[in-house]
Amino acid sequence: MRHTTNTLAAVVILLASISHTQAGDMTDEQMLKRAVEVIAKEDASAKVTPVQSKNLHLGTWALMNPLPEYRLFCARLNPGKEIAAPNRRFLAVKRTGQVIESVDGAKFAQLLTAEDKAKWKDADYRNAAILWVHVMSKANEDGWKVLEKPEDFTKCHRARQMQPLMGASKAARVQRFKTPIRDPLVPSVSILLTTTQKREQPLMGASKAARVQRLRTGSG
């Protein structure tokens, strides 16, 4: 009888150990399902996706997460019923099943502080910085990008310029690029170009001495 009792106790301990291991070893798919379960209690129609930057011009950018024990998701609540901007919420799921239902820059900074970064490489710090910037604003889900070099900005800017020209005639496209374009992403550049053009316009056809005098005085 005592042998049977000891055997049952060993089985219970073993099952508890297996259960704990499984709970702490949730796969990425299980973590997504866990996030959906939590959000569904508030809104069954909500759409939950891994955090990402998705934009017509910039494409879709799935953000890399340097925290192996967590996955970050974005929930869009009441999709299609929003009065203005999409109603979004960032949340984090730990591999144990624990859910942080609201994540912002401050909360993510706490997770970073608690993380053991002894084996981190430069790429991990970079990815952490990108994620921190992303969760600071829910609007980042609509698209943003880290520009590694000047050419990256040129590609983004040119794509924005070309969008209204799709299907336009060649003459229309040429005329568009001859016309100064104000871009809300770079207002300082637009203002600088406009000011320079205004300053130079009265000098067209003036003598060299007049142009030099005008630039020296800085009159507008």
C-alpha positions in Angstrom: 0.0 0.0 0.0 2.8 2.3 0.9 4.6 1.5 -2.4 1.4 2.3 -4.3 1.1 5.7 -2.5 4.7 6.6 -3.3 4.2 5.7 -6.9 1.0 7.9 -7.2 2.9 10.8 -5.6 5.7 10.4 -8.1 3.3 10.4 -11.0 1.6 13.5 -9.7 4.9 15.3 -9.3 5.9 14.2 -12.8 2.7 15.4 -14.3 3.0 18.7 -12.6 6.6 19.1 -13.9 5.5 18.3 -17.4 2.6 20.8 -17.2 4.9 23.5 -15.9 7.4 22.9 -18.7 4.7 23.0 -21.4 3.3 26.3 -19.9 6.7 27.9 -20.0 7.4 26.7 -23.5 4.5 28.1 -25.6 5.3 28.2 -29.3 4.9 31.4 -31.3 1.6 30.1 -32.7 0.3 29.4 -29.2 1.3 32.8 -28.0 -0.7 34.4 -30.9 -3.7 32.3 -30.0 -3.3 33.4 -26.4 -3.3 37.0 -27.4 -6.5 36.5 -29.5 -8.2 34.8 -26.5 -7.5 37.7 -24.2 -8.6 40.4 -26.7 -11.7 38.4 -27.7 -13.1 38.8 -24.2 -13.3 42.5 -25.0 -14.0 42.4 -28.7 -14.6 39.1 -30.6 -14.2 40.9 -33.9 -10.8 42.3 -33.1 -7.9 41.5 -35.4 -4.6 40.5 -33.7 -1.3 40.5 -35.6 2.4 40.6 -34.7 3.7 44.2 -34.5 4.5 45.4 -37.9 4.8 48.5 -40.1 2.5 48.2 -43.1 2.3 50.9 -45.7 1.4 51.1 -49.4 4.6 52.9 -50.3 7.0 51.3 -47.8 5.6 47.7 -47.9 5.3 45.4 -44.9 8.0 45.3 -42.3 7.8 42.6 -39.6 9.8 43.9 -36.6 12.4 41.7 -35.0 12.0 41.0 -31.3 15.2 40.6 -29.2 13.2 39.3 -26.2 13.0 35.5 -26.5 10.5 35.1 -23.7 8.0 37.6 -25.1 6.1 38.3 -28.3 4.5 41.6 -29.1 1.1 41.9 -30.9 -1.1 44.7 -32.1 -4.9 44.3 -31.6 -7.2 46.4 -33.8 -10.5 46.7 -32.0 -13.9 47.2 -33.7 -12.4 47.0 -37.2 -14.4 48.9 -39.8 -16.5 50.7 -37.1 -13.9 53.3 -36.1 -15.1 56.9 -36.2 -11.7 58.3 -37.0 -8.3 56.6 -36.6 -8.1 52.8 -36.1 -8.5 51.8 -32.4 -5.4 49.8 -31.7 -3.6 48.4 -28.6 -0.2 46.8 -28.2 0.1 43.8 -25.9 2.8 41.3 -25.0 2.5 37.6 -24.3 5.1 35.7 -22.3 5.9 32.1 -23.0 4.4 31.1 -19.7 1.0 32.4 -20.9 1.2 35.7 -18.9 -0.3 38.6 -20.9 0.5 42.3 -20.6 -2.7 43.8 -22.0 -1.3 47.3 -22.7 2.2 47.9 -23.8 3.7 51.4 -24.5 7.3 52.8 -24.6 7.6 52.9 -20.8 6.3 49.3 -20.3 8.6 48.0 -23.0 11.6 49.8 -21.5 10.8 47.9 -18.2 10.9 44.6 -20.1 14.3 45.6 -21.6 15.7 46.5 -18.2 14.7 43.1 -16.8 16.2 41.2 -19.8 19.6 39.6 -19.4 21.6 41.3 -22.2 25.0 39.6 -21.5 24.9 37.8 -24.8 23.3 40.5 -26.9 24.9 41.6 -30.1 24.7 44.9 -31.9 21.7 43.7 -33.9 19.8 42.9 -30.7 20.3 46.5 -29.4 19.2 47.9 -32.8 16.0 45.7 -32.9 15.2 46.7 -29.3 15.5 50.4 -30.2 13.3 49.9 -33.2 10.6 48.1 -31.2 10.8 50.8 -28.5 10.1 53.5 -31.1 7.3 51.5 -32.7 5.3 50.9 -29.5 5.5 54.5 -28.5 2.8 55.3 -31.1 0.0 53.1 -32.4 0.1 55.0 -35.6 3.4 53.4 -36.4 1.5 50.4 -37.5 0.4 52.4 -40.6 4.0 52.6 -41.7 7.4 54.0 -40.9 11.0 53.0 -41.7 14.5 53.2 -40.5 16.7 54.9 -43.1 20.1 53.3 -43.2 21.5 55.5 -45.9 20.6 58.6 -47.9 19.4 56.5 -50.9 16.7 55.0 -48.7 15.1 58.4 -48.2 15.3 59.1 -52.0 13.4 55.8 -52.7 10.7 56.7 -50.2 10.4 60.3 -51.4 10.3 59.3 -55.1 7.7 56.6 -54.4 5.4 59.3 -52.8 5.9 61.6 -55.8 5.2 58.9 -58.4 2.0 57.6 -56.8 -0.3 60.4 -58.3 1.3 59.9 -61.7 0.4 56.3 -62.3 -1.4 56.2 -65.7 -0.5 59.9 -66.5 1.0 60.8 -69.8 4.7 61.3 -70.2 4.2 65.0 -70.7 2.3 65.2 -67.4 5.0 63.3 -65.5 7.7 65.6 -66.9 5.7 68.7 -65.9 5.1 67.3 -62.4 8.9 67.0 -61.8 9.5 70.5 -63.1 7.1 71.9 -60.6 8.3 72.3 -57.0 6.7 69.6 -54.8 5.9 70.2 -51.1 6.3 67.1 -49.1 4.8 67.0 -45.5 7.6 64.6 -44.5 10.2 67.2 -45.2 8.7 70.6 -44.7 12.0 72.2 -43.9 13.4 71.3 -47.3 10.3 72.5 -49.1 10.4 75.8 -47.3 14.1 76.2 -48.0 13.6 75.6 -51.7 10.6 78.0 -51.9 12.5 80.8 -50.1 15.6 80.3 -52.3 13.5 80.5 -55.5 11.8 83.7 -54.3 15.1 85.3 -53.5 16.6 84.4 -56.8 13.6 85.2 -59.1 14.1 89.0 -59.2 17.7 88.5 -60.1 17.0 86.8 -63.4 18.5 89.0 -66.1 20.1 91.4 -63.7 23.8 92.3 -64.0 26.4 90.3 -62.1 27.1 93.4 -59.9 23.4 93.7 -59.0 23.2 90.0 -58.1 26.3 90.1 -55.9 24.9 93.3 -54.1 21.5 91.6 -53.6 23.1 88.5 -52.0 25.4 90.7 -49.8 22.5 92.7 -48.4 20.2 89.7 -48.0 17.2 91.8 -48.9 14.0 89.8 -49.6 
